[in-house]
Amino acid sequence: MKIKPILISFASILLLASITLFVSCRHQKTNKEEITTFLNDFSTWMNEGNSEKLNTLFEVKLAPKSLKKLISLLTGKTDFSGNNKPLASILLDVASCNIKTINDDLVLVDIPTELSHINVEKKTSSINLKIRKISATEFKIVQIDAKKLIADYKDYTNLVKSKTPNNQDEFNPALYESETLAAFKTAAKLKTKYDSVIWFTFNHNKTYYYVLKGKWNLNKDLDIYISPNGEAKDDYKMGLVGPELKEIIPVKYSLIHNIGGIFPNLIEVESGDKKGLFDLNGKEVVTAKYNHLYPIEDDQNLAVLQDGDSFYYLKKDLSISEKENIKLSDFFTKIKKISTANDLKKEALNHVIEFNSFSEFDSVYLPASYLVDLGLAKKELEFPSLSRDKLDRPDDVGQQEYSITPADKIEHPDNWFSAFFFAIKDYYLDARYDFYDSKQLLIVDKKKNRVFTQPISGDYVITNTEENFDAYEGPCNINSIRALNDTLFEVKAGANLRFGLYDEHKQIIGGPYYHYYTIKGDQLVELRNNRNFGFTKYIKMDDSYLTGCYTMLVGHTEQNKGRKESIDASNAELLRFMKNEIYADYNYQFKDNRWKAIFSMFEEKHFGNEDESQNVKPDKVENLLTDIDKYNINWITQKLKGSKASSKTLASK
């Protein structure tokens, strides 16, 4: 084996995934001019070496080590190790950045960068930012991906050293295995025929090379946000060269997967959003014309192939059946990794691909396309390659785990849909675990023979504190789904919640978070909702909404050391919050100082009407309330009267 067991991942240092998550704010739509202004500030402070100001642009109070190191590199103080002076300058080309709008509050930005040194020709790279609008005038970086920038920076500084007197190239052959050195040499020869050789892989003591013609940018071309449906953003084609240095897969595909990653001795290929299969002899087993390729556990068949509304079986003899009269619901539970827990890290050990780079510490794993299509895996994962474990790589952070665990399966009483919940853990060292815990919802629509996918975050922490909170678990961490009609779903999922109650010694730290999804075309779209108790916005309440389980922290809430209690939503304290949250959603100006303090914490990050410049005066709020709002306010009021709750703590009108 040339690829050894994996312990940590350098890629996660570079990824710095999702520093924080918040419920989306409600305000005017973000425009590109605002983002450009924000990026210009980022670039200016970076060029000035002002790390303190640069740090304020991130939505995090205590920066992890990896972020501190990156900021130190960007501001020209040290290289990424944090120990040496940087050998190259980094400049951002804000004017040429690519801004991709995700929703009204969130944008993805790809910024070209330039690496320069007096002795070496300039080199271009890129850095990716995910930016959230948290108030009418304020933006924060919630995720930064500097993977390509740091890899390019290390390659560039190695080149600088080789061309600078009194310095030696960092490349030391003694640090690499002989097979890896041989692969480097062969890849260099192949570059006379191809524009680049980006990866190589070892399979049964034979080496295979991933070759390209055209331009290639791993982040940009494999990013599902920038390149929807897997279509390559850059003009390139990929192929695979075998041990005899002949093409076994022609150079015409947008992506070639790991050997054996879906079936032994077969290789999945993608052409835009179409999938197919090759064998190791170069035979095209399945033409890349299918939208989906689902491997199944079955006595006679290997997979189900979907081409639009048509389905076919890939049989175990690798023949393809005639069109079959089957539906997704007929085979969905037979799909591999749907019904059992899976650790993609362990699977990657047998199928990883090596970077064709002296300075890259990681190996590549490209999960089977159906896992990506169903939202259960990223398009590309990177784990450290211990075939290069002698290299001087940082060891303070790294990807620890990528696992997929089925949570719940729910059948609609009328049998028109099945819902599947999955727990996904994408863990890193030196990071808050709950940021990388998420749930994935799959809905199989049996009426129209289609599947909907939707990620569900498990973290709805509102306050910006220095505390670290674990992923939400316990009796209140439940999943449920209800169809309100043929196109509207109510999904309840356990999540981290954090908001104070009227009694300042009590705080809610977890419980069900309500999501509302509607079907638009073939997409499941989440409806806007700023409330912790989202049902007050969309549903006329009944007693069923008072049975939900919530975790309350009593006592030392600031230190997260209080006593935990499980309560339901009929608790008078929760009912008061629930009612006043409806008003707070319209920037209602509370007279009671405690309520004012509670909701002022949410003002910039959570609530607000389209005009956030002013609070709504008491005599104006009635004009903003919907019929559902008014019904629920009255309904909650009656419940509070029944519980003999003190009226002085209610919102004053």
C-alpha positions as CSV (number, residue, x, y, z in Angstrom):
1,M,0.0,0.0,0.0
2,K,1.3,3.4,-1.0
3,I,-1.4,5.3,0.9
4,K,-1.2,4.8,4.6
5,P,-3.8,5.3,7.4
6,I,-4.9,8.8,7.9
7,L,-4.7,10.8,11.1
8,I,-5.2,14.5,10.3
9,S,-5.7,16.8,7.3
10,F,-3.8,19.8,6.3
11,A,-6.6,20.7,4.0
12,S,-8.9,21.5,6.9
13,I,-6.4,24.2,8.0
14,L,-6.8,25.8,4.6
15,L,-10.5,25.3,4.5
16,L,-11.3,27.0,7.8
17,A,-14.9,25.9,7.3
18,S,-17.8,27.9,8.6
19,I,-16.5,30.0,11.5
20,T,-20.1,30.5,12.6
21,L,-23.7,30.0,11.6
22,F,-26.7,32.1,12.2
23,V,-30.3,32.2,11.3
24,S,-30.7,34.4,8.2
25,C,-31.5,38.0,8.8
26,R,-34.2,39.8,7.1
27,H,-33.2,43.0,5.3
28,Q,-32.7,44.5,1.9
29,K,-31.0,42.3,-0.6
30,T,-27.2,42.4,-0.6
31,N,-25.9,44.0,-3.7
32,K,-22.5,43.7,-5.4
33,E,-21.4,47.3,-4.7
34,E,-21.7,46.7,-1.0
35,I,-19.7,43.5,-1.2
36,T,-17.0,45.2,-3.3
37,T,-16.7,48.0,-0.6
38,F,-16.3,45.3,2.0
39,L,-13.7,43.5,0.0
40,N,-11.8,46.8,-0.6
41,D,-11.6,47.3,3.2
42,F,-10.4,43.7,3.5
43,S,-7.7,44.3,0.8
44,T,-6.6,47.7,2.3
45,W,-6.2,46.4,5.8
46,M,-4.4,43.4,4.5
47,N,-1.9,45.5,2.5
48,E,-1.4,47.8,5.6
49,G,-0.5,44.8,7.7
50,N,-3.4,45.6,10.1
51,S,-4.2,42.1,11.4
52,E,-6.3,43.5,14.2
53,K,-8.8,45.2,11.8
54,L,-8.7,42.2,9.5
55,N,-9.8,40.0,12.3
56,T,-12.8,42.1,13.0
57,L,-14.2,41.2,9.5
58,F,-14.7,37.6,10.6
59,E,-17.8,36.4,12.5
60,V,-15.8,35.0,15.4
61,K,-14.8,36.4,18.7
62,L,-11.8,34.2,19.5
63,A,-10.0,33.3,16.3
64,P,-8.7,29.7,16.1
65,K,-5.0,29.1,15.5
66,S,-5.5,28.4,11.8
67,L,-7.3,31.7,11.2
68,K,-4.6,33.6,13.1
69,K,-1.9,32.0,11.0
70,L,-3.7,32.8,7.8
71,I,-4.2,36.4,8.8
72,S,-0.5,36.6,9.7
73,L,0.3,35.4,6.2
74,L,-2.1,37.7,4.4
75,T,-0.8,40.7,6.3
76,G,2.8,39.9,5.5
77,K,4.0,39.2,9.1
78,T,4.9,35.5,8.9
79,D,4.5,32.6,6.5
80,F,1.8,30.1,7.3
81,S,3.9,28.2,9.8
82,G,4.0,31.3,11.9
83,N,7.7,31.0,12.5
84,N,9.4,32.6,9.5
85,K,9.2,35.9,7.5
86,P,7.2,35.5,4.3
87,L,9.2,35.1,1.1
88,A,6.5,36.4,-1.3
89,S,3.9,39.2,-1.4
90,I,0.2,38.6,-1.7
91,L,-2.2,41.0,-3.4
92,L,-5.9,40.6,-3.9
93,D,-7.5,41.6,-7.3
94,V,-10.8,42.8,-5.9
95,A,-11.8,44.3,-9.2
96,S,-11.7,40.9,-10.9
97,C,-13.5,38.9,-8.2
98,N,-16.4,36.6,-9.0
99,I,-19.4,37.3,-6.7
100,K,-22.0,34.5,-6.5
101,T,-25.3,35.3,-4.7
102,I,-26.5,32.3,-2.6
103,N,-29.5,34.2,-1.1
104,D,-30.4,37.7,0.1
105,D,-28.0,37.5,3.0
106,L,-25.2,35.2,1.8
107,V,-22.7,35.5,-1.1
108,L,-19.8,33.5,-2.2
109,V,-16.7,35.4,-3.5
110,D,-13.8,34.0,-5.5
111,I,-11.0,36.6,-5.4
112,P,-8.0,36.3,-7.8
113,T,-4.7,36.8,-5.9
114,E,-1.2,37.5,-7.1
115,L,2.0,36.1,-5.6
116,S,5.2,38.1,-6.4
117,H,8.9,38.2,-5.6
118,I,11.7,40.3,-7.2
119,N,13.5,37.2,-8.5
120,V,10.6,35.2,-9.8
121,E,7.8,35.7,-12.3
122,K,4.4,36.5,-10.7
123,K,2.0,33.7,-10.1
124,T,-1.8,33.8,-9.9
125,S,-3.9,32.0,-7.3
126,S,-7.3,32.6,-5.6
127,I,-9.0,32.7,-2.2
128,N,-12.7,32.1,-1.5
129,L,-14.9,33.9,1.0
130,K,-18.4,33.3,2.2
131,I,-19.8,36.6,3.4
132,R,-23.1,37.1,5.3
133,K,-25.0,40.4,5.7
134,I,-25.8,40.6,9.4
135,S,-27.4,44.0,9.5
136,A,-28.3,46.8,7.1
137,T,-24.7,48.1,7.0
138,E,-22.6,45.3,8.3
139,F,-21.0,42.2,6.7
140,K,-19.0,39.4,8.2
141,I,-16.9,36.6,6.7
142,V,-18.4,33.3,7.9
143,Q,-16.2,31.0,5.9
144,I,-12.8,31.3,4.2
145,D,-11.2,28.7,1.9
146,A,-7.5,29.5,1.3
147,K,-6.6,25.9,0.3
148,K,-5.4,26.8,-3.2
149,L,-3.7,30.0,-2.1
150,I,-1.6,28.3,0.6
151,A,-0.7,25.4,-1.7
152,D,0.3,27.8,-4.4
153,Y,2.2,30.0,-1.9
154,K,4.3,27.0,-0.7
155,D,5.1,26.0,-4.3
156,Y,6.0,29.6,-5.2
157,T,8.2,30.1,-2.2
158,N,10.0,26.9,-3.0
159,L,10.7,28.4,-6.4
160,V,11.8,31.6,-4.8
161,K,14.3,29.7,-2.7
162,S,15.7,27.9,-5.7
163,K,16.4,31.1,-7.5
164,T,17.7,33.1,-4.5
165,P,21.4,33.0,-3.6
166,N,22.3,31.2,-0.4
167,N,19.0,29.3,-0.2
168,Q,18.3,25.7,-1.2
169,D,15.1,24.3,-2.6
170,E,13.0,22.7,0.2
171,F,12.4,19.6,-2.0
172,N,14.2,16.7,-0.3
173,P,13.9,13.3,-2.1
174,A,14.7,11.5,1.1
175,L,11.3,12.6,2.5
176,Y,9.3,10.7,-0.2
177,E,8.7,7.1,-0.9
178,S,10.3,5.7,-4.1
179,E,7.0,5.1,-5.8
180,T,6.0,8.7,-5.2
181,L,9.3,10.0,-6.6
182,A,8.8,7.8,-9.7
183,A,5.3,9.2,-10.1
184,F,6.6,12.7,-10.0
185,K,9.2,12.0,-12.7
186,T,6.6,10.3,-15.0
187,A,4.1,13.1,-14.4
188,A,6.8,15.6,-15.5
189,K,7.3,13.7,-18.8
190,L,3.5,13.6,-19.4
191,K,3.4,17.4,-19.2
192,T,5.0,17.5,-22.7
193,K,1.7,16.0,-24.0
194,Y,-0.8,17.5,-21.6
195,D,-1.3,20.9,-20.1
196,S,-1.1,19.5,-16.6
197,V,-1.0,16.3,-14.5
198,I,-2.9,17.2,-11.3
199,W,-3.1,13.8,-9.5
200,F,-1.8,10.3,-9.5
201,T,-3.0,7.2,-7.7
202,F,-1.6,3.7,-6.9
203,N,-3.8,0.7,-7.6
204,H,-2.4,-2.9,-7.1
205,N,1.2,-1.6,-7.4
206,K,0.4,0.3,-10.6
207,T,0.3,4.0,-11.1
208,Y,-2.4,6.0,-12.9
209,Y,-2.3,9.7,-13.8
210,Y,-5.1,12.3,-14.0
211,V,-4.3,14.5,-17.0
212,L,-5.8,17.7,-18.3
213,K,-6.0,19.8,-21.3
214,G,-7.0,23.4,-20.6
215,K,-7.1,25.5,-17.4
216,W,-7.9,23.9,-14.0
217,N,-8.8,25.3,-10.6
218,L,-9.7,22.7,-8.1
219,N,-11.7,25.1,-5.8
220,K,-13.6,26.7,-8.7
221,D,-14.2,23.7,-10.9
222,L,-15.3,21.3,-8.1
223,D,-17.3,23.9,-6.0
224,I,-21.0,23.0,-6.2
225,Y,-21.9,26.6,-5.4
226,I,-19.8,28.2,-8.1
227,S,-20.3,25.4,-10.6
228,P,-23.9,24.2,-10.3
229,N,-24.8,20.6,-11.3
230,G,-21.1,19.7,-11.5
231,E,-20.5,21.7,-14.7
232,A,-16.9,22.9,-15.0
233,K,-16.4,26.6,-14.8
234,D,-13.1,26.6,-16.5
235,D,-12.4,25.4,-20.0
236,Y,-10.7,22.1,-19.4
237,K,-11.1,18.3,-20.0
238,M,-9.8,15.5,-17.8
239,G,-8.6,12.0,-18.7
240,L,-6.8,9.1,-17.1
241,V,-3.5,7.6,-18.2
242,G,-2.6,4.1,-17.2
243,P,0.6,2.4,-16.2
244,E,1.6,1.8,-19.8
245,L,1.3,5.6,-20.3
246,K,-1.6,5.2,-22.6
247,E,-5.0,6.8,-22.1
248,I,-7.5,4.4,-20.6
249,I,-10.1,7.2,-20.3
250,P,-10.0,9.8,-23.1
251,V,-9.4,13.4,-22.2
252,K,-13.0,14.7,-22.5
253,Y,-14.6,14.5,-19.0
254,S,-15.2,17.2,-16.4
255,L,-14.3,14.8,-13.5
256,I,-12.8,11.3,-13.1
257,H,-13.4,9.6,-9.7
258,N,-11.2,7.3,-7.6
259,I,-10.5,3.9,-9.0
260,G,-12.9,1.5,-7.3
261,G,-14.7,4.3,-5.5
262,I,-18.1,3.0,-6.5
263,F,-17.5,-0.6,-7.7
264,P,-14.2,-2.7,-7.7
265,N,-12.0,-2.0,-10.7
266,L,-14.5,0.5,-12.2
267,I,-14.1,4.2,-12.4
268,E,-16.9,6.7,-12.4
269,V,-16.7,9.6,-14.8
270,E,-18.7,12.8,-15.1
271,S,-19.4,14.9,-18.2
272,G,-21.2,18.0,-16.8
273,D,-24.1,16.6,-14.9
274,K,-24.0,13.2,-16.7
275,K,-22.4,10.1,-15.2
276,G,-20.9,6.9,-16.6
277,L,-18.4,4.1,-15.9
278,F,-15.1,2.8,-17.3
279,D,-13.1,-0.3,-16.4
280,L,-9.3,-0.4,-16.0
281,N,-8.8,-1.7,-19.5
282,G,-10.3,1.5,-20.9
283,K,-13.7,-0.1,-21.9
284,E,-16.7,2.3,-21.6
285,V,-19.0,0.2,-19.4
286,V,-21.7,2.9,-19.0
287,T,-21.9,5.8,-21.4
288,A,-21.9,9.1,-19.5
289,K,-25.5,10.0,-20.4
290,Y,-27.3,9.3,-17.1
291,N,-28.3,11.9,-14.6
292,H,-27.9,9.6,-11.6
293,L,-26.1,6.3,-10.9
294,Y,-27.3,4.7,-7.8
295,P,-25.4,1.6,-6.6
296,I,-27.8,-0.8,-4.9
297,E,-27.7,-3.9,-2.7
298,D,-29.4,-6.5,-4.9
299,D,-29.0,-10.1,-6.0
300,Q,-29.0,-9.5,-9.7
301,N,-28.2,-5.9,-10.2
302,L,-25.3,-3.5,-9.4
303,A,-27.0,-0.2,-9.9
304,V,-30.0,1.8,-11.1
305,L,-29.3,4.2,-13.9
306,Q,-31.6,7.3,-14.2
307,D,-32.0,9.2,-17.4
308,G,-34.6,11.9,-16.9
309,D,-37.8,10.0,-16.1
310,S,-36.5,6.7,-17.4
311,F,-34.8,4.0,-15.2
312,Y,-32.5,1.1,-16.2
313,Y,-30.7,-1.7,-14.3
314,L,-26.9,-2.1,-14.6
315,K,-26.7,-5.9,-14.2
316,K,-23.9,-7.7,-12.5
317,D,-22.6,-8.9,-15.8
318,L,-22.3,-5.1,-16.7
319,S,-25.0,-5.3,-19.2
320,I,-27.8,-2.6,-19.2
321,S,-31.4,-3.6,-19.1
322,E,-34.2,-2.3,-21.2
323,K,-36.2,0.6,-19.7
324,E,-37.7,-0.6,-16.4
325,N,-41.1,0.3,-14.9
326,I,-39.7,1.2,-11.5
327,K,-39.9,4.2,-9.2
328,L,-37.4,5.7,-6.8
329,S,-39.4,4.5,-3.8
330,D,-39.0,0.9,-5.1
331,F,-35.2,0.8,-4.6
332,F,-34.4,3.8,-2.5
333,T,-33.7,1.9,0.7
334,K,-31.5,-0.5,-1.3
335,I,-29.1,2.3,-2.3
336,K,-25.7,1.8,-0.6
337,K,-25.0,3.9,2.4
338,I,-28.6,4.9,2.8
339,S,-29.6,2.5,5.5
340,T,-26.3,2.0,7.4
341,A,-23.8,4.3,9.1
342,N,-20.7,5.1,7.0
343,D,-17.3,6.6,7.7
344,L,-16.0,8.1,4.5
345,K,-12.6,8.6,6.0
346,K,-12.1,4.9,6.4
347,E,-13.3,4.2,2.9
348,A,-11.0,6.9,1.5
349,L,-8.0,4.9,2.7
350,N,-8.4,2.4,-0.1
351,H,-9.2,4.9,-2.9
352,V,-7.3,8.1,-2.3
353,I,-5.5,10.1,-5.0
354,E,-2.2,11.9,-4.5
355,F,-1.6,15.5,-5.5
356,N,1.2,15.9,-8.1
357,S,2.9,18.5,-5.9
358,F,6.0,18.4,-3.7
359,S,4.4,20.6,-1.1
360,E,0.9,19.2,-0.8
361,F,0.4,17.1,2.3
362,D,-3.1,15.8,1.5
363,S,-4.7,13.1,-0.6
364,V,-7.9,13.5,-2.5
365,Y,-11.1,11.5,-2.2
366,L,-14.0,12.1,-4.6
367,P,-17.1,10.5,-3.2
368,A,-19.4,8.7,-5.5
369,S,-21.6,11.2,-7.4
370,Y,-24.9,9.9,-6.0
371,L,-23.7,10.9,-2.5
372,V,-23.1,14.4,-3.7
373,D,-26.4,14.5,-5.6
374,L,-28.2,13.5,-2.4
375,G,-26.3,16.1,-0.4
376,L,-24.6,13.5,1.8
377,A,-21.0,14.3,0.8
378,K,-19.0,17.2,-0.6
379,K,-17.8,16.9,-4.1
380,E,-14.2,16.6,-3.0
381,L,-12.7,15.6,0.4
382,E,-9.1,15.8,1.4
383,F,-7.4,13.6,3.9
384,P,-3.7,13.7,4.8
385,S,-1.4,11.3,2.9
386,L,0.8,9.5,5.3
387,S,3.0,8.4,2.4
388,R,4.3,12.0,3.0
389,D,4.2,12.0,6.8
390,K,7.9,12.9,7.0
391,L,7.2,16.3,5.6
392,D,7.2,19.2,8.0
393,R,3.5,19.9,8.0
394,P,1.5,21.7,10.7
395,D,-0.1,19.3,13.2
396,D,-2.4,21.5,15.2
397,V,-5.5,21.2,13.1
398,G,-6.9,18.7,10.7
399,Q,-10.0,16.9,9.4
400,Q,-10.8,14.2,11.9
401,E,-14.0,12.6,10.6
402,Y,-16.5,12.5,7.8
403,S,-19.4,10.2,8.7
404,I,-23.0,9.7,7.5
405,T,-25.4,8.2,9.9
406,P,-29.1,7.5,9.2
407,A,-31.2,9.1,11.9
408,D,-35.0,8.7,11.2
409,K,-37.2,7.4,8.4
410,I,-40.8,8.8,8.4
411,E,-43.6,7.6,6.1
412,H,-46.5,9.9,5.4
413,P,-49.8,8.4,6.6
414,D,-51.2,8.4,3.1
415,N,-48.0,6.9,1.7
416,W,-47.3,9.7,-0.8
417,F,-43.8,10.5,0.5
418,S,-41.0,9.0,2.6
419,A,-38.6,11.2,4.5
420,F,-35.1,10.3,5.6
421,F,-33.0,12.2,8.1
422,F,-29.2,11.8,8.2
423,A,-26.6,13.1,10.7
424,I,-23.4,14.3,9.0
425,K,-20.2,15.0,11.0
426,D,-17.4,16.8,9.2
427,Y,-15.0,17.3,12.1
428,Y,-11.8,19.3,12.3
429,L,-9.3,19.9,15.1
430,D,-9.0,23.3,16.6
431,A,-12.6,24.0,15.8
432,R,-16.0,23.9,17.4
433,Y,-17.6,20.6,16.7
434,D,-21.2,21.8,16.6
435,F,-20.3,24.0,13.6
436,Y,-19.6,20.8,11.6
437,D,-22.6,18.8,12.8
438,S,-25.5,19.0,10.3
439,K,-28.5,17.0,9.2
440,Q,-29.6,16.2,5.7
441,L,-33.2,15.7,4.8
442,L,-34.2,13.6,1.8
443,I,-37.9,13.4,0.7
444,V,-38.9,10.8,-1.8
445,D,-42.1,12.1,-3.6
446,K,-43.9,8.9,-4.6
447,K,-46.5,10.7,-6.6
448,K,-44.1,12.4,-9.0
449,N,-41.2,10.0,-8.7
450,R,-38.6,12.5,-7.5
451,V,-36.3,13.1,-4.6
452,F,-35.8,16.4,-2.7
453,T,-32.7,17.1,-0.6
454,Q,-32.2,19.8,2.0
455,P,-29.4,20.5,4.5
456,I,-30.6,21.3,8.0
457,S,-28.1,23.1,10.3
458,G,-28.0,22.0,13.9
459,D,-26.7,25.3,15.3
460,Y,-28.8,28.3,15.8
461,V,-26.7,30.1,18.4
462,I,-27.6,33.8,18.4
463,T,-25.4,35.3,21.0
464,N,-21.7,36.1,20.2
465,T,-20.0,34.7,23.2
466,E,-16.6,33.2,24.0
467,E,-18.1,29.9,25.1
468,N,-17.7,26.6,23.3
469,F,-20.8,24.5,23.0
470,D,-20.9,20.8,22.0
471,A,-23.1,19.5,19.3
472,Y,-26.7,19.3,20.4
473,E,-27.7,15.9,21.7
474,G,-30.2,14.5,24.2
475,P,-33.9,13.7,24.5
476,C,-34.9,17.0,22.9
477,N,-32.9,16.2,19.7
478,I,-35.7,14.8,17.6
479,N,-36.7,14.9,14.0
480,S,-40.2,15.0,12.5
481,I,-41.8,16.0,9.3
482,R,-45.4,16.9,8.4
483,A,-46.9,17.7,5.0
484,L,-49.2,20.8,5.4
485,N,-50.3,20.3,1.8
486,D,-48.9,18.9,-1.4
487,T,-46.2,21.5,-1.7
488,L,-45.5,22.7,1.9
489,F,-43.6,20.8,4.6
490,E,-43.0,21.5,8.2
491,V,-39.8,20.0,9.5
492,K,-38.8,19.9,13.2
493,A,-35.2,19.1,14.0
494,G,-33.3,19.3,17.3
495,A,-30.8,22.2,17.3
496,N,-28.6,24.4,19.5
497,L,-30.7,27.4,20.5
498,R,-29.5,30.1,22.8
499,F,-31.8,32.8,24.1
500,G,-32.5,34.3,27.5
501,L,-35.9,34.2,29.2
502,Y,-37.5,36.9,31.4
503,D,-35.9,35.3,34.4
504,E,-32.2,36.3,33.7
505,H,-31.1,33.1,35.4
506,K,-32.8,30.9,32.8
507,Q,-31.7,30.3,29.3
508,I,-32.9,28.0,26.5
509,I,-29.9,26.1,25.0
510,G,-31.6,23.6,22.8
511,G,-34.8,22.1,21.4
512,P,-36.7,21.7,18.2
513,Y,-36.2,24.3,15.5
514,Y,-39.0,24.5,12.9
515,H,-38.3,24.8,9.2
516,Y,-40.9,25.4,6.5
517,Y,-40.2,24.2,3.0
518,T,-42.1,24.7,-0.2
519,I,-41.7,22.9,-3.6
520,K,-40.8,25.3,-6.4
521,G,-40.3,23.4,-9.7
522,D,-38.1,20.4,-8.7
523,Q,-36.5,22.2,-5.8
524,L,-37.2,22.2,-2.1
525,V,-36.9,25.8,-0.9
526,E,-36.9,26.9,2.7
527,L,-39.2,29.8,3.6
528,R,-37.9,32.8,5.3
529,N,-38.1,32.6,9.1
530,N,-36.4,34.7,11.7
531,R,-38.1,33.2,14.8
532,N,-36.9,30.6,17.2
533,F,-40.6,29.4,17.3
534,G,-41.1,29.5,13.6
535,F,-44.6,28.0,13.7
536,T,-45.9,31.3,15.0
537,K,-45.2,32.8,11.5
538,Y,-46.8,30.1,9.3
539,I,-49.3,28.1,11.4
540,K,-52.4,28.9,13.5
541,M,-51.3,27.2,16.7
542,D,-53.0,24.4,18.5
543,D,-52.0,22.4,21.6
544,S,-49.6,20.1,19.6
545,Y,-47.1,23.0,19.5
546,L,-46.9,23.0,23.2
547,T,-45.5,19.4,23.5
548,G,-42.0,20.0,22.1
549,C,-39.1,19.3,24.4
550,Y,-36.7,22.1,25.2
551,T,-33.5,22.1,27.2
552,M,-33.3,25.0,29.8
553,L,-30.2,26.0,31.6
554,V,-30.8,27.4,35.1
555,G,-28.2,29.2,37.2
556,H,-24.8,30.1,35.9
557,T,-25.9,30.6,32.3
558,E,-22.9,32.8,31.3
559,Q,-20.4,30.0,32.1
560,N,-22.7,27.3,30.7
561,K,-22.4,25.5,34.1
562,G,-26.0,25.7,35.3
563,R,-28.5,23.0,35.9
564,K,-30.1,21.5,32.8
565,E,-33.8,20.9,32.8
566,S,-36.2,19.5,30.1
567,I,-39.4,21.5,29.7
568,D,-42.1,21.6,27.1
569,A,-43.5,24.7,25.3
570,S,-46.5,25.0,27.7
571,N,-44.0,26.5,30.2
572,A,-45.2,30.1,31.0
573,E,-41.7,31.5,30.5
574,L,-41.5,30.1,27.0
575,L,-45.0,31.2,26.1
576,R,-44.1,34.8,27.1
577,F,-41.0,34.7,24.9
578,M,-42.9,33.1,22.1
579,K,-45.5,35.9,22.1
580,N,-43.0,38.7,22.4
581,E,-40.8,37.2,19.7
582,I,-43.7,37.8,17.2
583,Y,-43.5,41.6,18.0
584,A,-39.7,41.5,18.0
585,D,-39.8,40.2,14.4
586,Y,-41.1,43.6,13.5
587,N,-38.5,45.6,15.6
588,Y,-41.2,46.3,18.2
589,Q,-40.0,48.9,20.7
590,F,-40.5,47.2,24.1
591,K,-41.1,49.3,27.2
592,D,-40.1,46.6,29.7
593,N,-36.3,46.9,30.1
594,R,-35.8,43.1,30.4
595,W,-37.6,42.3,27.1
596,K,-35.8,45.2,25.6
597,A,-32.5,43.7,26.7
598,I,-33.4,40.2,25.5
599,F,-34.3,41.3,22.0
600,S,-31.7,44.0,21.6
601,M,-29.2,41.1,21.5
602,F,-30.9,39.8,18.4
603,E,-31.5,43.1,16.7
604,E,-28.6,43.1,14.3
605,K,-28.3,39.4,13.7
606,H,-31.7,38.1,13.8
607,F,-34.7,40.4,13.5
608,G,-36.0,43.4,11.6
609,N,-38.4,44.5,8.9
610,E,-37.3,45.7,5.5
611,D,-36.5,49.1,7.0
612,E,-34.2,48.4,10.0
613,S,-33.3,52.0,10.6
614,Q,-36.0,52.5,13.2
615,N,-37.9,50.5,15.8
616,V,-41.6,50.1,15.4
617,K,-43.7,52.2,17.8
618,P,-46.4,50.5,19.7
619,D,-49.3,52.2,17.8
620,K,-47.8,51.0,14.5
621,V,-47.2,47.3,15.1
622,E,-50.8,46.2,14.6
623,N,-50.6,47.3,11.0
624,L,-47.7,44.9,10.4
625,L,-49.1,41.8,12.1
626,T,-50.5,39.1,9.8
627,D,-53.7,37.3,10.5
628,I,-51.7,34.3,11.7
629,D,-49.6,36.6,14.0
630,K,-52.8,38.0,15.5
631,Y,-54.4,34.6,15.9
632,N,-51.3,33.3,17.7
633,I,-50.9,36.3,19.9
634,N,-54.5,35.9,21.1
635,W,-54.1,32.1,21.4
636,I,-50.9,32.4,23.5
637,T,-52.5,35.1,25.6
638,Q,-55.4,32.8,26.5
639,K,-52.9,30.1,27.4
640,L,-51.0,32.5,29.7
641,K,-54.2,33.5,31.4
642,G,-54.9,29.9,32.0
643,S,-51.5,29.6,33.6
644,K,-52.1,32.7,35.7
645,A,-49.0,34.3,34.3
646,S,-48.1,37.8,35.3
647,S,-49.3,40.2,32.7
648,K,-46.6,42.8,33.5
649,T,-44.0,40.8,31.6
650,L,-45.9,40.9,28.4
651,A,-45.3,43.3,25.6
652,S,-46.9,46.6,26.1
653,K,-49.0,48.0,23.3
